[in-house]
Every structure is written in structure tokens, then in C-alpha cells.
Amino acid sequence: MANRKKIILLALGVLMLVVGFVCLGQGPANNPISLTVAPVILVLAYLVIIPLGILWSGEKQGQQKGD
């Protein structure tokens, strides 16, 4: 179950990266989407979602199954 959550978080991070770079490439250079929305999406993807997907552990380390 933990592996599934890791894969979903990583897939969400990659999807956010794609959306962020598509938004970054839209319109003229002074487009508000490419100046504000795209950097926020990219920062969230790179600094929050992808590291959570990499570091996620499904169980607490002190617990054992059956307790």
C-alpha cells in the first residue's frame, strides 16, 4: 500500500512539472500565467510533491505488523 502512495505522489509531481512547464511557455513574456502561476506550480512540484514521494514511508519505523 505504501508503494502505491509513493507512485501516486511521484506521478502527481511529474504531472505538475508538465503543467508548470506548459504554463511557462504560454503567451508573450509578460503573460501573468507564465510569470506567476507557472513558477508557483514548479516550486511546489520540485520542493514539496516529489520529495514527499521519494521520502514517503507507509509505516512508522517503530511499529511492527501484528502489534
Summary of the structure (lengths in Angstrom):
residues: 67
radius of gyration: 16.5
end to end distance: 18.1
largest distance: 59.2
contacts: 163
relative contact order: 0.20
helix: 70%
strand: 0%
